[in-house]
């Protein structure tokens, strides 16, 4: 045995299962010097218990043993570990046994009586299998680590693209405005902007890239980054308008969308001087709001189809802010939360929880009491009049 192989053996643990005490003593004397750790058992039941309790790299087992033979033990091992090398000492007495051995994926055999040469050939085959698995695992681990690193960089970039001009005071005109942003995965298909145009004007944008993964994330972040740039550009010219903003996004995004790709988005312009709110909702959930001195939840439904590569015309709605005491603006991910002990989704309870909640914290408490897990990215704004 060359030194490289010997060094590898010294990193491995082995389980020997043999009912003949004389043979077991020979194994102890021989293998204890070769392997890092060697465990011994006298039947298949003991062997399986030992395998469950320890981190075993190689199994060497006799076939014929009392209580539980080597093949029965191997079948039990394969149910919990499909790859550990198993070397079986047997005479391969029947075709039925051979079929069972093949089904269990025994790594190699030692036919009685075996020589030291045949034993080491079997061991070397097992060791090669272990080395190959370790190399594959290392490569997979490195790839996962690299992917995690790249996703974390992407998420950091997403956070820099999102702009929220409210600051710690969270004041949007006479409203207290709180934001909840929680991607399901590192790559988020949601993004948003809250841009202060003047003391009396704010622009709010929520985008939901349809689908999951990189494509949706790139579209959402690209849209937010462009609109942030465009707002600054239009402000310098003193010519902001909601219609102009949407047209500019269409002009920018059309060449960058795939043929089948659609984008949902909410554009909202709060004008404190005119006490009005202009909105264009592209296949987004309805805006929920409550009027002063009322106990009903009102809806403003989406007034435009989703944005596609060929979108042109669109509608802008208008609502007086005097009628809005409380407002919820959200992406579809809020609807799609999966409920506890139910096949329903959270859309069933949004209106009731919005009606009860006095702020975002209370709304989150009500939501999380009902939700089992998050099925999509969640973004929403909760505005209350003070």
N, C-alpha and C positions, 0 to 999 in steps of 0.2 A: 504494500500500500504506500503510495507516494505521500510526501509531507502535506501537500495541498488537501488531498482527500482526508488525511488523518486530522488536519485542523478543522475541516468541515464537520467530521464526525463528532468532534469535541464540543460542537455547538448544539448538538441534537439530543433529544430525549427519546427513549425507547421503551416499549411495553412488550415483555415476553410472557406468553401464555402457554403453559406446558404442564400436563398433569404428572408426568414422570419426574419424580424428585431427583433422580440421578442426572437426567438431562438438564433439569433446572439448575442444579449446582454447577454443571459445566457452563451453562449460559451465564451464570453470575460471575464466574471466574473470568470468562472470556470478554463479555460485553461491558463489564464495569470499568475496564481499562480503556475501552474504545469510545464510549459515549459520555456525554455530560452527565446524564442521569438515566438509570435503568430501573424500571418498575417490573415486578414479577407477580404473576397470578397463576392459580392451579386449575382454573376452569373458566368457561366463557362468562359466567355471571360475575365472578371476581374481576375478570379482565375488563368487562364493560364498565363496572363501577369505577375501576381504576382510571379508565379512559375518560370518564366523565369528570373525575376529580382533578386530573392533571393535564397539563398541556403536552400532549404526546405528538412526536414528529413521525415515528415509525412504529408499526405494530408487527411483531413476529408471533405467529400463533400456530399451534398444532391443530390438525383437523379433528381427530378423535379425542374427545374428552368427556368426562361424566358431567351430568346436570345440564350443561349447555356447551355444544361443540364449537369449534373455531369458526365454522361457517355461519351458524346462528348468531354468534357474537358479532361477526363482521357485518351481517345484515343490519343489526341494531346500530352499529357504529356508522354505517353508511346513511342512516336516517338523520344523523346529526352532523356528519362530516363526509362530504362526497369526495374529498381529495387526499386525505391522509394515506400514505402508502401502506398497504397491508401485504405482508409476505406470509404465505401459508405453507406449512410443512405437511405434505400429504402424498398419498400414493395415487390420487385421482382414480378411484376404483370403479366409477360408473359414468355413463353418459349423462344420467340425471344429475349427478353431482357436478359434472363439468358445466352443465347448463346453468346451475345455480351459481357456480363460481364466476362464470362470465357475467351473469346478471348483477352480481355484487361488485364487479370491477376490482377483483383481486389484482394487485400490481404485479406480483410474480410468485412463482412456486419453487419450493425446495422438495424434490422427490426423495423419499427415504430409500436407502440411507444416502445422505448428501455429504459432499466433500467441502473442505474449507474454501476451495476455489469457487464452487458453485454458490456457496453462501455469500461470498464477497461480491460475486457478479450480481446476485439478487439485491444486496445492500446498495451497491453502486447505482443500480437502476432506480432504486427508491430515492437515493440521495440526489440524483439528477432531476427527478421529479420535484423534489423539495426546492432545489436551487432554482428551477424554472419558475415555480410558483412564487418564490421570494422575489425574483427579478420582476415578474409581472406585477406583483403587489407593490413593489417599490416604484415602478413606472406609473402605476395607477395613482399611488399616493402623491407622487410628484406632480402628476397632471391635475389632480384635484386641488393640490395646494396652489398651483399656478392659476387654475380657473378661479379659485376663491380670491386670490390676489387681484386678478383682473376685474372680478365682479365688485370687489370692495372699492377699487379705483373708480369704476363706473358709477357706483352709488355715491361716492364722494363728489364726482362730477355732477351727478343729478342734483345734489344738495346745493352746489354752487350756482346751478342754473336757475333753481327756484328762487324767486325774489318776493320778499314780503316786506313792504314798506311800513307796516303798522308799528313795528318796534315793540318795546315792552308795554307801552300804554294800550295797544290793541284797539285804538280808536279809529273807526271808519265813519266819518261824519258824526252823527249823534248816536251811533251804534257801538256797542262793545262787540268786537269781532274776534272769535277764536277759530283756530284752524287745527284740524286733525288730519295728519298725513301718515299713512302706514302701508307701505308696499307689502305685498304678500311675499315676494322674493326680492333678492338684491336688485335685480333689474326690474324697474317699475314701468308699467304702461301708463301710469298717471303722472301728471305734473300740474303745477298751478303757478299763477302770478297774482300778486296784489300790488298794484302800482299807484302811488299817490301822484296825481296830476297837479293838484293844488290843494289848498286847505279845504276846498269845497267840492273836489272831484276825485274819484277813485275809479280805477279800472281793475276788474276781476276776471281772471281767465282760469278755467279748469279744463284740462284735456284728458281724454281717455283713449289711448291707442288700442284699437280692437285687436284681440288676440293676446298671446303671451310671448314672453321671451324678448330677444334682442330687437326684432323688427318693431314691435309695439313701443318698446322703450326708446329706441332711436327717434321714432316719429314724434312721440310725446315731448322728449327733451328738445328736439330740433324746433318744434313749434313754439315752445316756451322761450327758448333762446332768441328766436327771431322776433317774437312779439316784444320781448324786453328791449331789444335793440330798436325796434320800430317805434315803440312808445317814446323812447328818449329822442329819437330822430324827429318825430312829429311835435314833441313838446318844444324843441328848439325852434321849430317853425311857427309855433303857436297855432297849430291847425289840427288839433286832435278831434276826431269823430269816430264813433263806433263803426259806422259803415266803412270808413276809409281803412280802419284797422283790419276788418275782416277781409276786405278786398285785397289788401297787401299780403295777408296770410295766404289767401287763395293763390295769388300770383307766385308766391314763393314755394308753396308746398306742392302744387300740381306736378311739376317735373320730378319731384322726389317720392311720390307715392307709387306703390305697385298697382297694377291694373285692378286687382281684386281687393285692395286695401281700403278700409273705411276708418274714419276718425270721428269720435264723438267729442263735442266741446260745448262749453258754456261761456259766452261773452256777456259781461254785465258792466254797464257804465252808470255809476252813481253820481248824480249831479245835485249837490246841495243847494246851489243857487236856485235851481228850478224845482227843487224838492221832487225830483223824478228819478226813475230808474229805467234805463233802456236795456233790453236784453235780446240776445239771439241764442237760442238753444238748439244745437244740432244733435238730434237723437240722444238727448240726455234725459235723465229722470226729471220729473217736474220740480219746479221750485215750490217749497212749502212755506207758507207764511200765515201769520195770525194778525188780525186787525186789533187796534186798541179797543178795550171794553167788550171784546167778543171772546167766545170760547170755542170757536170753530176753526178748523184748519182749512185753508184755501190752497188751491193748486194753480200753478201756471205751467201748462204742459208745453213740451217741446214744440217749437214753431217752425223747425226746419229739419229736413232729412240729414243723415250723416254726411260728413265731408268726404268726397271722393276725388279722384284724379280729374273729374270733369265737372265738379260743382261750379255753378256760376251765380244764379240768382239766390237770394235769401231774404227773409223777412225779419224786421226788427220790431219788437213789441215795446210798450211803454207802460209803466205803472207808477202812480203817485206814491211817494214815500210816506205821506201822511197816513196811508192805509196800512203801513207795515210796522208792526211793533216787534215782531220776531220773524226771522228768516232762516231757512236751511237750504244751502246750495251744495249739491253732492254729486259724485260720480256713481256709476252703476254698481261699483263694488260694494257699496253700503247695502244695497238691495240683496246682494247675493250671499251674505253671511248665512251659513248653515245653522239651523236651530238645534237645540238640545232635544233629544228624544222625539224628533219630528222630522217629517220629510219636507216641511215648509221652509221657506227662506225668510229672512228678516224683513223683506218688503211688506209683509203682512202687518208688522208692528211699528213701522217708521212713524206713521202719522200720530199714533197714540203716544209714543215716547216723546216725539217732538212737542206735542201738546202739553205733556206733563213737565218736561224739563225746563228749568229756569236758566240753565247755562250748559256749556259743553260737558263739564264734569258730570253733571247729573244725567245728561243724555247718554254718556259713555257707561255710567253705572247701570242704567236701564238696559242698554244694548247688550253689555257683556253678561248680564244675568240670563239672557235668553240664548246667546250665541254659543254654539259648540266650537266652530272653527271658522277662520277667514278663508274664503274661496277666491278672492280677487283683491287687487289693490284698492285701498279705501282712501278717499279724499273728500273732506267736506268742510264747509264754513258754517259756523253757528253765530248768527247776529241777533243781539237783543238790544232794544231801545232803553236808554237810561234817562 
